[in-house]
């Protein structure tokens, strides 16, 4: 089994190589490739198609699926990204899986398990899936419809909250919804990943593994010495301080300013 790594950040590439080596000790690991140009050059010299590709989306000179379209890649892909504004729904439908950075070893293990399950069932040609992915990215008509109202349990009642009145969702065993008025509701969602499937990414940002925050709830942020960001929410939630990892700091600033 050959696994091709595509990652332009050296530290993350080394960590990813180490994780994959531990989880797939018998695999031949190739790469990392670090750019769209590098990907195209790799396949232009007649390299065999790898069994599996683990690819960062945002590279130094573009996005990896642009290169995949050029070379006609048919291998299954696990995408990695720190950028929530990309079409995560399309990646989930048209790839093996996607992983948010920093990559969690258990999530990577589950993605590799999913690959082996697919391979055992004889799924080998992913060309149609990539065509669907590229079409999804190119066509605004296929833009998904997002939920505008969310319900939760509060004082033995089910309350419906418009997205504009949501400050953030928090995972703490259950998934809680906190309103801009400071109310705390219990939702029926099982994971934040499930929530990301239905929220508008222009309004909500996955600050970390525990929190999905609304744009209007952000009061300020400041950089920390470790390159993370400390985010402070507006009243009455100002006592809540969210940490954004250094890998996602750039994406957060872009989301906040766009």
N, C-alpha and C positions, 0 to 999 in steps of 0.2 A: 504494500500500500504506500503510495506517494502522496504527501500533503504539501501543497505549495502555500507559503506564507507571503502575504502582501501587507506591508506596514512600513510607514516612512519615519516613525519615531524610534530611534535605536534602543532606548531603554525598554519601551513597550515590546519591541520586536524580540529582545532577549528574554523578557519575561514570558512572552507567548511561546517562544521556542522551548523554553524550559518546561512550561505547563504541558504542551503537546507531547514532548518527549516522555514526560512522566505518565501521561494518560494513554499514549499510544507508543509503547517502547519498541515495537517491531516496525514502526513506520519509518520510511525514508522522508526526511523533512527537507524541502528545498526552499531557497529564498533566504532572507526576505527580499522581495521586489519592492521598490520604494516610490515608483512613479508610473503614470500612464505610459510614458515613453519606454520605461524599463519593461513593463508588461508586454507591450507590443513587440519589443526587440526579443524578449524571451521566447515568444511563440513563433516569431518570424524565422528563427534558425532551425525550426523543426523539432522543438522539444516535445516529447510525448505529453499527451493530456494527463494531468495529475488525476488521482482518484478523488481528491477533495481539495478545495481552495478555502483558506481562511483569509478574508480580505478586509482591510480597512476601507471605508467608503471614501473619505476625503484624503486625497494625496496631495503632494506638493504642487503638481501641475494639473490637477483636475480630480475627477471622481472615477473610482475603479470600474464601475459598470459601463462607463464610456469605452474603456479599453476592452472590456469583455465583448461589447457589441462589435468592435473593430476586428477582433481576432476570432469571433464566432465560438466563444467558449461554450462547451456543453457539459463541463464537470459541475457537480453540485458545489454550492458556496455557502459558507457561514460568514455573514457580514459582521464586522465590528464597527462601532461608531460612538463618538461622544456627542454627536449632533442630532438632536431630536427633531429638527425641522425637516429632515429628509422623510421620504414616503415610507415610514416604517411598516405600514400595512402592506405595501407592495412587496417589501423585502420578506415579510413573514409569509406571504402567499407564494412567492416565487424564488425562495431560497430554502436551504435546509433550516436556517435559523438566523437570528441576529443577536449580538451581544453588546450591551452598553459598556463603555469603558468607565472605570477600570474593570477589567475582565475578572469575573468571579470564577474561581476554579470549578466550583460545582456546576455553574451554568454552562461552562465549556464542556464539562463531562457529559451533561445532559444533551448538549448539541451533538457531540460525537456519537453518543448512544443513538440519537435520532438518525444520524447518517447511516450507522451500521444497520439499523432497522430498515431504512429505505433501500440500502444496497442488497440486503437479504431478500427483499421483495422484488428484486430485479429492476428497480428504477435506475436507469443509466443515462438516458438522454435528456438533458435539461435545456435543450435549445429552445423549445417552445416556451418554457418558463421565462427564459431571458428575453425573448421577444415580447412577452406580455409585460415584463418589468420595464423594458425600455419604452414600450408604448404607453404604459401608465405614467412614466416620468414626462413623456413628451406631450401628452394630451390633457389640457385642462378640463376637458369634458368628463374625464374619469375621476376628478377630484372627489374624495369621499365626503359624505355628509356627517357633520359632527353633532353630538348631543348638545343641547342648549340648556337643559334642565336636568337636575339630578335629585334623587330622593334619598332620604335617610330616616332613621328611627330616632325620635326625640320625645322623651316623657310619654312613652307608650303610644305615641302617634307617629304616623308616617308624614314627613314634611318634604315638600318639593322646593328646591332651591334653584333659581336661575343661575347660570354660570357666572354672571356679573357679580353675584353676591357670595361667591365662593372665594375664600382666602387661600386655602390649600387642602390637599388630601394628605393624610399621614398614615403610614403603616406601622402599627404597633400590635402585632398579633392579628387584630382586625384592621379594616380600612376605615378610618374616620374622616368625616368631612367637617372642616371648620369654616364657619361663615365669616363675612366681614364684620358681623356684629358680635363675634366671639362665641357663637353657639357651637356645640360639638355634637355631631350626629354620627350614628353608626350606619355605614352603608352595607349593601349586600355583596359588594365586590370582594373577590377572594385575593386579588393581587393588584399591585399598581400597574403591572404590564397589561392587565385586562382593562384598566381605566385608560391607559394610553391609546388603546384601540378606538376609543370613542370621544376623547377630548380634542379640542382644536389646538394644534401645536403652536399656533401664533398667540394663543392666550395662556397656555399652560406649559411649564418647563419642569422636567424631571431633575430637580436640584441634586438629589442623591437617591440611594436605594430606598429611603423611607418616605420621601416627600415629593409631591407634585404640586407646584405652587402656581397661583394665578398672577398674571402680569400686574393687575391693578392692586394687588396686595403688597407689592414690593415697595418699601419706603426708601431704602438705601442699601449700599453694599460697600465693603472695603476689602482690599487685598490683605492677606496675612503673610507672614514671613515664609511660610511653606508653599506659597503660590496658590493656595486655596482662597476662596472668597467667603467672607462672612456677610450674609444677607439678613437684614432687619426688616420685619414686616410692619405694616401700618397699624395704628391703634384700631381696635383693642387687642391686637395680636402682636404688639411691639415687643413683648417679652420673649417671643419666639425668635431664635437665631438659627438660621440655616447655613450649613456648610456646603459649598460647591467645590468639588474636587478640582485640582489643577488641570486635569485632563479635560474637564468640561467648562473651565472658566471662560475660555474664548467663546464657546458656543453660547454661554449664558449672556455675556456682554452683547453679542450679536443679536440674540433674541430680544434683549431688553431695549435695544436701540432701534430695532427694525420695525 
